[in-house]
Amino acid sequence: MRPVLDLPISHRNNGIVVSAQRVRQELERGPVHSAMVARDLRAEIEAFPASRPALPQG
């Protein structure tokens, strides 16, 4: 997950964002829900931009 979270905004396409959100959803379930590492990772994924322009403006 670290390489994905470290991607520059220009490389974060919709597929990457959707996949990151799926990971976040899974971290909210089951026994990992309260683990400190899971909470920290969820917070990082929540800060991951939800969308970006498809093409640079200009």
C-alpha positions as CSV (number, residue, x, y, z in Angstrom):
1,M,0.0,0.0,0.0
2,R,2.9,2.4,0.7
3,P,4.0,2.7,-3.0
4,V,0.4,3.5,-3.9
5,L,0.0,6.2,-1.2
6,D,3.3,7.7,-2.3
7,L,2.3,8.1,-5.9
8,P,2.3,11.7,-7.2
9,I,-1.2,13.0,-7.8
10,S,-0.7,12.9,-11.6
11,H,-0.4,9.1,-11.4
12,R,-3.4,8.5,-9.2
13,N,-6.0,7.3,-11.7
14,N,-9.6,6.3,-10.9
15,G,-8.7,2.6,-10.6
16,I,-6.0,3.3,-8.1
17,V,-8.3,5.5,-6.0
18,V,-11.1,2.9,-6.1
19,S,-8.8,0.1,-5.1
20,A,-7.4,2.2,-2.2
21,Q,-11.0,2.8,-1.0
22,R,-11.7,-0.9,-1.1
23,V,-8.7,-1.6,1.1
24,R,-9.9,1.1,3.5
25,Q,-13.3,-0.6,3.6
26,E,-11.8,-4.0,4.4
27,L,-9.7,-2.4,7.2
28,E,-13.0,-1.3,8.9
29,R,-14.2,-4.9,9.2
30,G,-13.4,-7.8,11.5
31,P,-10.6,-8.1,14.0
32,V,-8.2,-5.7,12.3
33,H,-10.7,-2.8,12.8
34,S,-9.2,-1.8,16.2
35,A,-5.5,-2.5,15.4
36,M,-3.3,0.7,15.5
37,V,-1.7,-0.1,12.1
38,A,-5.1,-0.5,10.5
39,R,-6.4,2.8,12.0
40,D,-3.3,4.6,10.8
41,L,-3.6,3.2,7.3
42,R,-7.3,4.0,7.1
43,A,-6.5,7.6,8.0
44,E,-3.8,7.8,5.3
45,I,-6.2,6.3,2.7
46,E,-9.0,8.8,3.8
47,A,-6.6,11.6,3.1
48,F,-5.9,10.2,-0.4
49,P,-7.7,12.4,-2.9
50,A,-11.0,11.0,-4.0
51,S,-10.7,12.3,-7.6
52,R,-8.5,14.2,-9.9
53,P,-9.0,15.7,-13.4
54,A,-8.6,13.1,-16.1
55,L,-6.3,15.4,-18.1
56,P,-4.2,18.3,-17.1
57,Q,-5.8,21.7,-17.7
58,G,-4.2,23.9,-20.3
